[in-house]
Amino acid sequence: MDMPLTSLTWKPSRDESMDQQKLLGACLDGSIIRWTSNQGSEVEHIMLNENNKYHAIDYSGDCRRFVVAGTQPYIEIYDEDRMMKVQ
């Protein structure tokens, strides 16, 4: 990861025994990091939009999607399972 993290969010868990704990981080290079508790110290680095510098990230209320916001005049909403932009 070349750029610093600007925001972090824990995935809310309704039942910790059924759901893995995840942490997402927004980066200034248009990427995110994803850490899953059962993977130990392994961190995924995922490029989403190299034309944006992310400053904020958070999960939706149902935890199926997450939103990022940065220097562009719009927000981006992603499906967390597929890592696909939905809006």
PLY file of the C-alpha trace (Angstrom):
ply
format ascii 1.0
element vertex 87
property float x
property float y
property float z
element edge 86
property int vertex1
property int vertex2
end_header
0.00 0.00 0.00
1.54 3.27 -1.12
-0.94 5.76 0.28
-2.00 6.37 3.88
-5.33 5.25 5.30
-7.74 8.11 5.85
-10.72 6.26 7.36
-11.51 2.88 8.98
-14.77 1.08 9.72
-15.61 -2.22 11.46
-18.33 -4.32 9.85
-21.19 -4.43 12.35
-21.94 -7.99 13.40
-25.36 -9.05 14.56
-24.16 -12.47 15.71
-20.39 -12.80 16.09
-20.53 -16.60 15.96
-22.13 -16.46 12.48
-20.22 -13.58 10.90
-16.53 -12.91 10.52
-15.29 -9.61 11.84
-14.07 -7.36 9.03
-12.32 -4.03 8.91
-12.34 -1.77 5.84
-10.01 1.16 5.29
-10.11 3.97 2.71
-6.87 5.07 1.03
-5.82 8.23 -0.78
-4.96 6.34 -3.97
-8.58 5.25 -4.64
-8.18 1.84 -3.06
-9.41 0.14 0.09
-7.90 -2.39 2.44
-9.93 -5.28 3.85
-8.90 -7.35 6.86
-10.90 -10.39 7.94
-10.40 -11.75 11.46
-10.03 -15.41 10.44
-7.20 -14.56 8.01
-4.82 -13.39 10.74
-2.54 -10.58 9.63
-3.29 -10.93 5.89
-4.72 -7.73 4.41
-6.33 -7.43 0.98
-5.52 -4.29 -1.01
-8.26 -3.62 -3.59
-8.15 -0.82 -6.18
-11.63 0.64 -6.71
-11.18 4.00 -8.45
-7.75 5.42 -9.21
-9.37 8.78 -10.11
-10.57 9.38 -6.54
-8.82 10.01 -3.24
-10.93 8.44 -0.51
-11.45 10.22 2.79
-14.40 8.31 4.29
-15.79 4.76 4.35
-18.71 3.10 6.14
-21.02 0.07 5.93
-24.73 0.23 5.09
-27.21 -0.65 7.82
-27.72 -4.18 6.45
-23.91 -4.68 6.06
-24.23 -5.87 2.44
-22.76 -2.70 0.96
-20.27 -0.03 1.84
-19.89 3.57 0.75
-16.74 5.59 0.09
-16.37 9.33 -0.43
-13.38 11.31 -1.54
-12.28 14.26 -3.62
-14.79 13.65 -6.42
-18.23 15.34 -6.07
-20.07 12.03 -5.59
-20.18 9.00 -3.34
-19.56 5.43 -4.49
-21.58 2.48 -3.22
-20.16 -1.06 -3.52
-21.49 -4.56 -2.95
-19.07 -5.98 -0.40
-19.28 -9.62 -1.49
-18.62 -8.94 -5.18
-16.58 -5.72 -4.78
-18.69 -4.28 -7.59
-19.92 -0.70 -7.79
-23.71 -0.53 -7.49
-24.11 3.24 -7.69
0 1
1 2
2 3
3 4
4 5
5 6
6 7
7 8
8 9
9 10
10 11
11 12
12 13
13 14
14 15
15 16
16 17
17 18
18 19
19 20
20 21
21 22
22 23
23 24
24 25
25 26
26 27
27 28
28 29
29 30
30 31
31 32
32 33
33 34
34 35
35 36
36 37
37 38
38 39
39 40
40 41
41 42
42 43
43 44
44 45
45 46
46 47
47 48
48 49
49 50
50 51
51 52
52 53
53 54
54 55
55 56
56 57
57 58
58 59
59 60
60 61
61 62
62 63
63 64
64 65
65 66
66 67
67 68
68 69
69 70
70 71
71 72
72 73
73 74
74 75
75 76
76 77
77 78
78 79
79 80
80 81
81 82
82 83
83 84
84 85
85 86
